[in-house]
Amino acid sequence: MSQKMMMVLGAALLGGCAMTGPTGLSVHEALLYGDVQQRLAWVYGDLDGTGQAEISLGGDRFALSRAAGSNSGSALLVGGRSAYSSNTLSGAVAQPKVIRTAAGLFDVASAGGISELYYTDGRNWYLLNATAGSGISAQAVAGLQGAGELTPEEAATLTRSLSGQGSLAVGVLSPSSVPDDRLKVEPAPQEHRLTALSVIRVGRSSASPMPMPTPTPAPTPTPEPGGNVSDISYRIVDQGNNATASAPGVQVATTAAQAQALYAVAYGNQTSRPSAPAMTGKTLVGIFMGTRNTGGYSVDVASVTAAGGRVTVNVREETPGSDSFTTQALTSPWIIVELSGSFTDVQVQGLGRSAGIGGVDR
């Protein structure tokens, strides 16, 4: 075979290996620094009539397709998943120290480079009115909507993934503070967005805890002996994911000593522990999931009812989804519930078994 024929054949083979990307290719990256250390990328574009395309992200090749029922503007599936994900971040950022005070305000020792600072208690989200200083107030927001260059759908995905992982501050890094380069993409995209976030554990001041404002449920009378089931008024005192409990369990407190013991389990791994509240006319119920291998786990209250003099707290456990990103460290999720009134017969259901005190079957 002549040298010219070999060159033509080689060119044809190489041409056959070229990737066919979608029309109007756009890549949106989210870089997360801190416990997460993760790079996410959503891919957008038109698949024309073929219904398929290919892309190279960070040197790895993926097939692109559209999820059944999705519209033309939604993100494409990358190798069958809703987004590209990797743990290839090599840079580090100087994170601010964030403390939530007893008054529900924030003290932030800034490390610089953050343009916006969000806070979540695991369920609700707030945007701080400053990124550094003492006594900073915050306003309720719908998660990370409007953060950086995230689309509403991307912001909703990150909000769901970070919720339920305890108290976190999420800072939006300014472009000059991002230590890692953009992902190498082939074919070259027409648009390449990048939003970098710093995920920070939030500490508590040593004063008695005061939760961010939440609606107060209407009071309900103390249960009387009998068979009728009624709802009980309650509020969430606090929740997190770094308790000292290694196994699922429940602690009920009606005295100051019991409350201090409960707080020792919930806050035992924190550098500063809030003081337990006065226990006059109330009951605290601490619910602990035990050790989990990653973040993304949480426990929440579904309902509190009373019947025949017994109070039952029904909880639901949240677990990380297949497409969720999580902190790669051991966690121990917990929640503390306050009941109006002093109760000695309390059971908790929903931890995979019934647990409690007062002669409850285990």
Secondary structure, DSSP 4 states (H G I P E B T S, - for coil): --HHHHHHHHHHHHHHH---PPEEEEEEEEEEEESS-EEEEEEEEE-TTTS-EEEEETTEEEEEE--TT--TTSPBEETTBSSEEE--------PPEEEE-TTS-EEEE--S-EEEEEEESSS-EEEES-SSEEEE-EEEESTTTTSTT--HHHHHHHHHHHTTSSSEEEEEEPGGG--SPPPPEESPPSEEEEEEEEEEEPEE-SSPP-PPP-PPPPP-PPPPSSS-EEE--EEEEEEESB-S--S-EEEEESSHHHHHHHHHHHSTTSSS-PPPPP-TTEEEEEEE---BSSS--EEEEEEEEEETTEEEEEEEEE---TT----SS-BB-EEEEEEES--S-EEEE-SSS-EESSS---
